[in-house]
Amino acid sequence: MYGRYTQELGVYAKEEAARLRDGGGLRRSTSVRSRSAELLEYEKDPCAKCHVCTSRCQKFLISRVGEDWIFLILLGLVMALVNSWVCWVMDYTIGNGRRWMYGGLNSNMLLQYLAWVTYPVVLITFSAGFTQILAPQAVGSGIPEMKTILRGVVLKEYLTFKTFVAKVIGLTCALGSGMPLGKEGPFVHVASLCAALLSKFMAALFGGIYMNELRNTEMLSAACAVGVGCCFAAPIGGVLFSIEVTSTFFAVRNYWRGFFAATFSAFIFRVLAVWNQDEETITALFKTRFRLDFPFDLQELPAFAILGIACGFGGALFVYLNRLIVECMRKQKTINKFLLRKRLVFPAMVTLIISTLTFPPGFGQFMAGQLTQHESLVALLDNRTWSCQGVAEEFDYISHSHAWKHPQVNVFITLVFFIVMKFWMSAVATTMPVPCGAFMPVFLIGAAFGRLVGETMAVMFPDGIHADGSVYPIVPGGYAVVGAAALSGAVTHTVSTAVIVFELTGQISHILPVMIAVILANAVAQSLQPSLYDSIIRIKKLPYLPELGMGHHEKYNVRVEDIMVRDVRYITLSSSYRDVQEVLLTGQLKALALVESTDSMILLGSIERSQLQSLLSLQLGPSRRLDHLRRHAKDNDTHTLDTHTHLSNLGTMDNPLSPPCTHTHSNSTNTSARHGVRFVVSVAEVSRTHARMMRVLNPLPQIAEWEEQQLDEPVDFNNCKIDPAPFQLVERTSLHKTHTIFSLLGLDHAYVTSTGRLVGVVSLRELRKAIEGSVTVTGVKVRPPLASFRDSGNNTTSVSEVTELHKLWNHHRGLSLPREPTPPDMEDQLDDMVKNICEAHCN
C-alpha cells in the first residue's frame, strides 16, 4: 500500500528468467510429445492429417482476423455501403419523387404548392416520429456525444443496433426532404455505431482482443475519421477533422488506423459510383477547373483576408443564433410543455415554413429554391464570372441557369437573398429533433458569401488585374472555395476544413488564400463563441471541459489551492460500517478517499462506490442474516420444546373439554385451593412462554439489534479493491497544467495533497467554473483571492506567507468556524498581512 519494494530488482530478474526458461523447456517438451502423438494418429487414421490441417487453418484465420487491419477493412466497407445506400435512396428515390410531383402538376400552381410542401413535411414528420419511438439518442449530429464518449463518459443506449437503424433511416428521410441539413455529423455517429457493433460481433465470435475496452475506444477514434472521410471522399481531411472535433489529445498510434480505414472507405464509395455509372472514373465530388498558371494575384490577398474575418463573425453569429433558438424554446414554459406533448408539431411547422419560402414560383425564384444543396454548390464553385458591372450574363453553360437568372433583379440580389434566407433557415432547421448535421448547410452559405465577394471583385476590376503586361481576370469560384472553408472552419473551430476543400474540389491552387482565411476566421470565432459542437454539449448539459481561450492570461496565475473543494468526503482505516453507510447515503460520489486517520489525513488510496456497497452487502447480506437466525433459533430450541410440552400439560389439566378426572379427592376445599394456586401459576407461565415464542417467531427485533451490532464493527478492507495510487495534485499546481492533465488523461476528479496529507479535491465542475469565470461580483469577473498576489514577472510572495494568508482567508470566509463571527483581532491581523504583502509586491 505504501509502495515499498519487497525484493531486490536483480534477484527478482534472475528468478523470473529462470522461471521462464523452465517454462520454455516444458513447452518444448510438450510440443515434441504432441507432434509424436500426431504422427501416431496419422499412421492409424489417414483422415487425421486433414483434420489437423483444418484446425491449424482455422486457428491461423482466427489469429489473422484479430488483427486491426482486417477490422478496419470491414469498417470501411460497411460505411461505404451505408453511404452509397443513403445517397442512392436520397437522390434517386426520394429526391426525384418531389421533382416528379412538382413537374407533373405544372398546369395548376396550387397543386404544385401542395406537392412541394406536403412531401418534405411527411418525410420530416416520419423521421422525427420514427427516431423518437425507436431510439431518441439518434437525434442530432452525434459529434458532441462522441466527443463526450471518447473522454470516458458512458452514454446509455447510444451505441446500440436500434440507434443505428434509427439514425440511418431517419437521416435518409431528413436529407431527402430537401431541408437545409447536413450528413457529416450523423455519419460520424453512424461510423461509431458500426465500429461498436462490429466489435461486439467479433468479440462474440473470437473474443480475445475484442474484449479490451481501450482497444474499442481506439477503434471509435478511427471510426470518427471514417465517417467524415467516407461522407466527402476526403480521407486526409476526414482524419484531421475528426481529431480536431472529437479529441483534445490524440494518440499517434491511432493515426494509421484512421488513415487506412478512411482511405479504404472513400475508395470503395467512389468505386461504387463508377460501378453505378454515375461517374466515368474516380474524381472529386465537386471538381473545379481553375487555371493553374496564375490562379490569383497578390493584390487579391487583402480581399481574401477580409473574407476570412467576415466569415469568422458570421460563424460566431450562426452558433449564437442556433443556441438562442434552443434556449428561447426551453425558457418559455408554455411552449416547452406543448412541444413535449406534441413532439411532431415543431418539425412539421419548421418544414412547412421553409418549404413555403423556397417554393420556386414564390420567394424561391430569388434564392434558387428549386436546386438541391449539391446542385447549388456545383454552380457556386463555377470558375466563370456571373456578372459584368451588375448586369446578369447568359448562363448557357450552366445546366441550372434559370435558377440564378431573374429578369427583374441581378445576381447580387439573388446571392444576398440566398445567403440571408439560408442562414436563418439552417440555424432553425438544425434544431429539429431529427438526425441531421450543420456542416453542409454552413459550407454552402460560405460558398455563396465567397461567390458574392468574388462577383464584387469582378465588378471592381472588370478587366482583371494587370501583372507584367498580362491581364488575369477575377475568378469568383476561387472566392467561393475560400468562403466555404472559412465559414465552416469558423463554426466548427477547425483548420482541417481547408484540407477537406482541397479534396472536394480536386485542386490546391488556392491553398494560400484558403489557409489565410481559415486561420483568421478561427481567430475571430474562437474569441467570440464556442464551436457549434461545444455549444450543443452545453445545451445538452453533457460532461465537458472547456478550452483555455485566447487572451485569458490571468488563468495561468490561478492555482489548485484557489479552486479546490476543502470539504472532502473520506473514510479512514478505523471507520465502521455505519460510517460507510452514512457516506453512501449522503453523497453520490463515484469514489471515496481512504485516509490513515482523521488526525494524520495521510492519503492511502481511493475506493469506488461499488466496492463500498459490496462491503455493506457482505456485512449485512442475506446469508449472514440467515446464519444469525439459525443460531438464534438453535439457542431457543430447548426452551421452545419445553414450552410446547408445558402448554399441552396445562391444556389437559384446565381445559373443560378434556376427559374427566377419575381420581377421588377426599378434601374438596384443599383441592379447590390447590387448583386455584395452580391456575395462577399457569397464567404466569403461559405469559412468559408466549413472550418467548413471539421472540422466536418474530425475529425483526433481533435482526434490528444484530444490524446495529454489525454496523458498529470496523470495516475489513481486505475484501475490496483499493486503488493505492489515485491521481494527486499539489496545492501550487497551476490551472493551465491541471487543465492539460485532465484533458490528456480524461480525469473527472483529482485529490490535492500536501506532503501526503489530503487537503482537497478538484473535479470537472470546479475546473470548468475556474476557466469560465463563473464566480462574478456585480457582473465583473474576479480572480481567486490569492491569484492577485501572483505575477509571472515579479513574484515576491514566499510560500509561508501564502500559506498563512490562505489560512486567514479561509477563517475569514467561515470555512474553519462556520456561522461564527470573525474576532476583531483576527480581522486586524488579516488586514495587516494583506497590507504587508501588497507593499512587498509593489516594492
N, C-alpha and C positions, 0 to 999 in steps of 0.2 A: 504493500500500500504506500510505503514511503519511498519506493523506487531504489532500494538498496540492492547491490549485486550479491548474489549468494555463492558465486563461484568465479574463479579467475577465467578471463577470456581465453587464454592459451590452453588451459586444461580442458575447458569446455570444447574448444575447437578440435583437440586431439580425440576426445571421446566421441564427438559427433562424426569425425572422419572414420574412426574405427567401426562405428555402428553402420555407417553407410557402406563401408567395404564389406562387412559381414553380410549385410542385406543384399548387396550386389552379387556376392558369391552364391548366396542362397537362391537368388532369382536365376542365376546362370544354371545352377544345377537343376532347378525346377524346369527351366526351358529345355534342357537336354533330355530330361525324363519325358517331357510332353512330346518332343519330337520322336523319341523312340516309341512311345505309345502310338503316335500317328502312323509310323512305319508298320507296326504290327496290325493296325486296323486296315492299312492299305492291302496287306497280304491276305487278310481274312475277307474283306469286302471290297470289290473293285469300285463300287459307287461311293465309298467313303471319301476318296480323294476329291470328287466333285462337290460333296457336301462341305468339305473343309475349305475348298476354294471359294465356294459361295459365301460361307460365313466370313472369310477374310475380305472378300469384296464388299460385303455388307458393312463390316467394321471400317474399311477404308472410306466408303461412301459417307458413313455417318460422321467420321472424323473430318472429312473434307467439307461436308455441309455445315459443320460447326464453324468454319472459317468466316471471317467478316465479309469477304468479297462475294461469297455466294448469297449471303443475306442482303447485301446492298444491291446486287443484281436483281433479286426478286423484288425488292422495294422499288427500284427504279422502273421495272417492268410493270408492276401493278399501278404505279402512279401515272405512267404514260398511257396505259389503257383507260384509266379513270378520266384523265384529262381529254383524251380523244373522244370518249363516250359523251362527256359533258359538252364538248364543243360541237359534236355532231348533232346531238339532240337539241341543243340550244340554237344552232344556226339553221339546220335543215328541217327540223320538225316543228319546233315551237316558233322560232323566229319567222320562218316563211309563212306559217299559218296566219299570223297577224297581217302580213302584207297581202296575202292572198284574199283575205276577207275584206281588207280596205280597198284593194284594187278591183275586186269583183263588184263592189257597190258604188262605183263612181257616178252612177246616174242619180243617186239620192244622197245628199250631204248628211242628212240626219242619220240615216242608216250607217254611213261611213263613220260618223262620230260615235255612234253606239258601239260599232265593232272596234274602233280604235281605243275606246275607253274600257269596254267590258272585258276584253281579252287580258290585259295586264292586271285588272282588278281581280279576276278569277284566279290567275296564276299566283299573285302575291298573297291572296287570302288562303289559297290552298297551301302555299309554302309556310305561312305563319301558323296555320292550324295543324298541319302535319308535324311540323317541328315541335310545337308546343305539346302535342299529345304524346309523341314518341320519345323525344329527348330535348328538353328545353336547353340543355347545355350546348346544343348545336347552333344556337342563335349568335349572330355577330361574326366578328372577324376570326378570332381564335389565336391571334398572335399575343394579345395581353395575357391570356390564360397560359399559353405555352411558356411565356417569359416567367410566369409565376411557378409553373411546374418544374422548369429547369433549375430554379433556385431551391428545390427540395420540398416545396409545398404540395401536398396531396389534395387534388380536387376530385370530389366524388363523382362517379359516373361520367367523367369527361373523356376517357379513352376506352370506350366500350363499343361493341358492334352496333348496337341500336343508335348510338350517336353518329357512327359512320354512315349508316343508312339515312338517317335524318339529314345529315349535313350534305350528302351528295344529291339526294332528291330535292331537298329544299333549295340548295344552291342552283340547281339546274332550272327549276321553275322561276326563281327570282331573277336570274340572268336572262331567261327567255322572255320575261315580261317587258324588257326594254327600259327599265328604270335605270337611273344613273348609279349603278352598283358595280363593284369590282369583285374579282375572284382570287386575288393573290393571297390575302389573309386567310380566307377559308381553305385554300389549297395547302397552306402551311398546317392547318389543323387536320385536314384530310390525310396528309402525308404522315403526320404524327400518329394518327389513328391507325394507319396501315402498319407503321413500324411497331406499335404496341400490340396490335392483334397478331402480326406475324411473329413477334417474339413469343407470345403465349402459345401459338400453334407449334412453333419449333420446340418450345420447352416441353410441351405435352408429348411430342414425338421422341425427342432426343435428350432433353434435359441438359445437364452439364452447364455450359457457359451461358445458356439462355435463361438460367435461373438467377444470374447475377444482376443485382439491381443497378450497380454502377454501369455495367455494360449497356443495359437497357436505356439508361439516361444518355449515354454517348450516342446510341442509335437514334434517340429522339432529336438530338442536335443535328445529326446528319439528315434526318427526315425533314427538318425545317428547311434545309438547303435544297432538298429535292423538291419540295413544294413550290418554292419560288423559281427554281431553275426549270422545272417542267412547265410551269404556267406560261413563261415568256420565252422558252427555249433559250435561256440565258444562264448557263451553268456557273460561269465565273461570278457574274453579278449576283446570282442567287445565293451562292455560298457567302459572299461578303455581306449581302443584305441580311441574311438570316443571322449572321454573327452580330451585326450591329443592333438588330431589333430584339433579339432574344437573349443575348449574353452580355454580361458586364466584363467577365474574363473568360477567355476561350482556351481550351486545351489544344495545343498544337497537334497532338496525336490524333485528333478528330478531323484534322484538315483534309487528309487524303480521302477519308470516308465521305465527307461532303462533296468533294470534287468528283470522286468516282461515281457516286450514286446520281448526282445531279447531271453529270455529262451523259451517263448511260440513259437516264430518263429523257433528257432533251433529245438525244439521238433517236430513240425509239419513237418519240412523239412526232418528230419531223419525218421519219421514215414512213410512219403510218399515213401522214398527209400526202406523201408521194404515192404510196400504195393506193390511196383512195382517189388518186388523180386530181387532187386539189392543187398540187404543186408539181412542176416539172422536175425539180431537184431540190435538195436541201438548201434553203435560203433563209434569210432573216424574215421575221414576221412582218415588219414594216420597212421594207427595203427602200432606201433613198438613193438618189443619183446626183449627189452634189459633185461639183467639179473638184478635182484633186490638185490641180496645178496651182490654184490661187483661191482657196475656199473662203477666206476673209482677209480684210486688211487690218493693220494695226490700229488705224483710226476708228475701227468699229469696237475695239475692246472697251472703251468707256460705256458704250451703249449696252454691251453685254453685262458689264458690272452693274449698271443701273437696273437692268432687267433682273439680275440676281437679288439685289437689295429689295426691289419691289416684290419679288416672289417671296422673300423672307417675311415681309409684312403680311402678304396675302396668306401664307401658310399659318402664321400665328392667328390671324383673323379666322381662318377656317376651323382651327382647333377650338378657339374660344366660342365660335358660333355653335359648333356641334355640342360642346359641353353645356352651353347656355340653354339650348333647346331641351336637353335631358333634365337639367336641374329645374327649369321652369315647370315642366310637367310633373316632376316629383314634389315640388313645393306646393303646387295647387292641389290641396287635399281632395277637393270635389272631382277634379279632372283625373287625379290619380286613382281614386276609388272606382270611378266609372271605367277607366281603361283596364283596371284589374279585373272587373267583372266582364267587360266586353273587350276581350283581347284582340279581336279581329277588326274592330272598328277603326283603330288608328292606322294600321297599314292600308286598309281599304280607302280611307279618306285621303291619305297622302298620295296613294297611287291615282285616285280619281282626279285630284287637283293637278298633279304633274302631267298626267295624260291629257287633260283638258288644255293645259297651257302649251303642250307640244303638238297639238292637233295641226297637221300641215296646212289646211286652209285657213286656220286662225292665226294665233301668235306664232305657231311653229314655222310659218313661212319666213319669219325674220330671224330664226335661230337654227336653221337646218334641222327641223324637228323630225323629219322622216328618215334621217340617217341613223344608223346604229353607231355605237362608240367606235367600233373598228373602222367603219367607213369614214366617219368624221376624222379620225386620226390619220388615216391614209391621205385624205385631202389636205389636212393641215400641214403635213410634212412634205408637200409637193415643193419642188425647188423653183418653180416659176412664180413670177410676180402676178398677183391677182388685180392689182390696181395701178393706175397711172394718173397721178395727181387727183385722186379721189374718185375717178370715173371707173366704173366696173368694166373690165375687159370681157372678151368672149372666153367661155370655159369649154371650148370644144374638146380640149384634150383631157378633160376630167369627165368621168362617167356620170358623176352626180352633180353636173353643173347647175341644174335647176335648183338644187338645194341651197346654194350660196348666192345665186344671182337673183336679184329682185329688181323689178323695173322702177320702183319709186325710191329706193334707198341704195346707198353704195355699200361696199364691202366692209367699211369701218363700222357702220351702224349695225350690220349683221354680226360682226365679231364682238362688239361691245355688248349687244343684247344677248348673244350666246354666252359670253363669259359671266355676266351678271346673273342670268337665269340659272345656268348650270351650277353656279357657285352655291346659291342657297338651296337649290333643289338637291344637290349632292349632300349637303350638310344635313338636310332634313331626312332624306331617303336612307342614309346610313344609320339612322336611329330606329328604323323599323325592326320589329322582332323577327327577322328572317336571317338566314345565313348569307352574309354579304361582307364585302370589303370596301375600302375607300381609296385604294391606291390608283386604280384605273380611272375613276372619275377625276381625281386630282391631277393625274398625269394628262388627261385630255384638256382640262381647264388651263394648265400650264402651257400646253402646246398652243392653245388658242390665244393666250395672252402674248406668248412669244411671237406668234404669227402677226398679231396686231402691231407689236413693236417693229417687226420686220417690214410690214407694209408701210408703216410710218417712215421708217428709214428710206424705203424705196421712193416715197413721195418727196422727202427732203433731198435725196440725191437721185433724181430721175435718170441722170446719165451715168450713174455709178461713181465709183471712187477712182480717181486717176492716180496711177503709180507707174513711174518710169516710162511715161509716154503711152501706157496701155490703159484701157478702160475696163474695169471689172464691175459688173452690175451687182446690186444687192441681192442676196439670196434669202428671202423671208423664211424658207423652210429650215435653214440653219438656226434662225432665231426661235422657231417653234421647237426644235430639238433642245436648245438651251433652256427655254422656258419650262418645258415638260420636266426636265431633270431637276431644275432649280426648285420648282414648286413642290414636286413630290418629295424631294430631299428636305425641304423646309417643314413639311407636315410630319414626316417620319423621323426627322433629325438624323438622317443618314447621308453619307457621301457616296455610297455604292450605287446610288441611282444613276450616277454618271456612267458607270460600267454597264449597267442594265440598258441604258440608252444606246451605247455603242453596239451592244449585241443585238438589240432590237432593230436598229437601222442598218447594221452591217458596215458602217463606216466610222472611222475615228478622225475624220478631217477636222472636226470642231472640238478636239479634245481640250485645247487650252481655254477657249471661251466657256465650255461646259464646266470645267473644274473651277474656274474663277467664279462663275455664277453660283454653283452649288455651295462652295465654301462661304461666300458672302451671305447666301440665303440661310445657311445653317447658323452662321454667327448672329444674324438678326433674329431668327425664330427662336433659338435657344435662350436668348436674353429676354424674350417676351412671354413665351408659353412653353409648357412641356410638350413632348411629342404626342401625337394622336393616341398611340398605344398606352403611354403613361397616363394620359388623361382618362382613358377608359378604365385603366386599373384603379384610379382614384374614384371614379364614378361607381364602379362595382365593389369598392372597398376590399380589394384583394391585397394580401400582404406584399408590400413593395418597399424598396429602399431608394429614395430619390438621389439623383446625382448631385455632386457639388457643382453648382453653377459657376459660370464665369463671373469674375469681378467680386466674388464674395471672399475677400482676403481675410476678413475678420474670423471666418470659420476656422482658419488654420491656427488661430490663437486660443481656441477653446479646447479644454482637456476633459478627460473622462470624469474626473472628480467634480466637474461642474454640472454634469448632466445625469450622473448615475443615481439610482434609487438606493437609499441607505437602509430602508426598512426591508430587509431581506428575510424571506421565509426559509427556515432551515430546520434540520433535525440534528441531534447530537448522538454520540455513541451510547450515551446513557438514557436516551429517550425511551419512553414507554410506548406501548401500542396505543394508549389513549392519546398521546401527543401526535402520533402519526394519523390517527383518525380525525383529530381536530384540524390538522393541517390539510387533509384531503377534503374535509367538508367545507372549510372556509376559503378555499382557493381552487383555481383551475389551472395551476402551473403544470407544464408537461414534465418538468424535472425539478427536484429539490436539492439544495446543497447539503452536504454531510460535513459537519464540523466536529472537531475533537470534543469540545465542551463549550459551554456558554461563556466561560471566563477567558479561555485562550482564543476561541474562534479560529483555530487553525483549520483551513480547508483541506479535507481529506478526499473529497470526490463529490460526485452527484449521483442521485438515484432517480430513475424515471418513475413517473406516477404509476405506471402499470406494475412495476416491481413492488412498490409500497402497497398497492391494492392486493397483490398476491400474498404479501406477508400477512395482511389482515385476514385474508381468506384462509390461510393456513392456520392462523391462530384461533379464529372463530368460525372455522368451517363446519359443515355438517358432520364430517367424520369425528371430529373432536367432541361435538355436541352429543353424538350417539354414544361415544365411549363414556362420556360423563354420565349420561342417563343409565347406561348399563351398570356402571359401578354404583350409582345411586340406588338402582333397583336391586342389585345384588346385596347391598348393605341392608336393605329393608325387606329382603325375602323372609327372614326368620320372623320378624315382627308381623308380617302380613299373614303367614301361616297360622301363627298363634292367634291372631285376631279372628280369622275365619273360624277356627275351632271354638274359640270362646263365644263368638256370636251364635254359632249353632247350638252350643250348650245352653246359652241364655234363651234362645228361641224355644228349645224343648221344655225348659222349666217354666217359662212365664207365658208362653203362647196359649191362649184359650182354646185354640183348635188342636192342641196336642193331646195325645191319649191321656186318659185319667190315671192318676197315680194309684197304684194297687197297694201301697203301704198303708197301714193303720197307725194313726197318731193318737197317743194316749192323752196328750195335753194340747188342746186346740189353741189355748192362749199363747203358750210358748211357740206353737207352730206359726201362728199368725205374726207374732213378734219377729220370729226368725225370718219369716217371709218378708216382712216389712223391711228389716235391715238388709236382707238380700236384694230387695228391689232398689233401694237407694244405692247400694254399691254397684249394682248392674248398670244403672243410668250413668254413673260417673265413668265406669269402664267403657261403656258404649261411646261416650263423648270423646274420650281420649283415643279410642280405636278409630272413630270416624275421622278425627283430625289427622291421625297418622295415615290413613288410607287416602285422604284427599291430597296429602303431600306427595304420595306415591303416584296417584292417578293424574294429578295436575302439576306437571313439572315446570311450569312457567316461572314461578318464584325462584326455584333452584337454578334454572337457566339464567335468569337475570343476575342472580348473585354470582354464578360462575363466570358470566361475561365480565362483570365488574372486576373480578379477581384476575381474569386473563388480561384485561386491558391495562392493569396496573403493573404487569410484568415488563421487564426491559426487552427491547427488540433484539432478536437474534439475526444479525445481518449476514450470517453465513448462508442463509437460504435465498439470497437475492444477488443480482448482478449490480456491481458498483462500478461506475466509470471513475477510475482513480486519477484521471488527468483531464478534467473538463477545461475548456478553453478559458484562460485567465488573462486579464489586462492589469496593468498597474495604474495608479491614480494619475500619473502625469503623461499617460498616452494621449497623443493629440487626436482631435476629431477626424482629421484627414486620414491618419493611419488606422483609426478604428473603422472608418468607412471602407477603406481598402480591404481590411481583414474580413469584415462582414461580407463584402461583395465577393471576395475571392473564395472564401470557404463556405459561403451560404449559411452563415450562422443566424440564429434567431435570438440568442442571448449569450452573454459572456459575463463571468464573475470578475469582480475587481478586488484585488488583494493588495495588501501592504505587508511585506516581509512574511508572506504565507498566511496572514490573517484576512479573513473575509470582511470586507468593508462595504461592499455594494454590488450591484448588478446592473448591467446595461442591456436593454433589449432593442428590437427594431423600433418600438414606439418612441423611446427616448431619443434614439439616434435620428429618427425622422423629424421629431419636434425640434431638435437642435439644428438640423440642416435647414428646415423650412422657416425657422424663426417664429414658431407658433406662439411663444410667450411674448406678449406685447404690453406696453404701458402707454395708454392714451393713443393707441394706434401706431406707435412708433416701435420698431423692432429694437429690442435691447439685448445686450450680451450678458452672459452669466456673470455672477458677482466678482469672480476672480480674474476673468479674462481681460478686464480693463487695465490690470496691472502688468500685463504681459505684452511686450512688443518684441518682434523678432530682431529689431536693430539695437535696442537698448534695454536689456533685461537685467535689472539690478536687484530684483527681489530674491532673497535667499529661500531655500526650501523650508527652513524652520519658520521664517516669517509667514510664508504662505500657509503652512500647516496651522500655525497659531491663529492666523486671521480666519482661516476656514472654520476652525472650532468656534471662534467667537461669532462668526456669521451664522453658523448653524444654531448656536444657542440663541442668537438674536431672533432668528426666524421661528424659534419654538420647537426645533427638532429634538433638542435634548430635554427640555422641560415643557411639554405641550400644555396649553391652557394656563400657563403661569406667566405673570408679567416679568419682564427683564429687570433686574435690580439696577438702580441708578448708577452705582459704581461700575457695573458691567458695561452700561452704555457709554460712560465716560472713557473707560478703558478701550472700548471699541473705537470711539471717535479719535482718541489719541493714536491708536495703532494705525488707523487709516490715514490720518494726517501725516504721521512719520513716513509711512511708505510712499505716500504721494510726493512728499518733499524729496525723499531719496530718489524717486523715479525722475522727478523734474531736474534734479541736480545731475 
